[in-house]
Amino acid sequence: MLVSQRLKRLLKLVPGERRFGFYRFLPFFFVLGGAMEWFMINVRIGKETFYDVYRRKQSERLYEARMEKGE
């Protein structure tokens, strides 16, 4: 059996095909997005989270922009 046939059979197991069509998969994507967001906020890799790095880079860019203006 090909992988695509297995995948089709697996996707057919998700309920709501007639009523919602392709949109029946939206709850899975919402949960996946929420889990990814939680991971980025709460899980530390080394000493920093994703948002710690983002805030630091943003403040560095702001500082460099002020230095270029001569403030």
ABEGO torsion letter per residue (X at the ends): XBAAAAAAAAAAABBGAAAAEAAAAAAAAAAAAAAAAAAAAABBBEABBAAAAAAAAAAAAAAAAAAAAGX
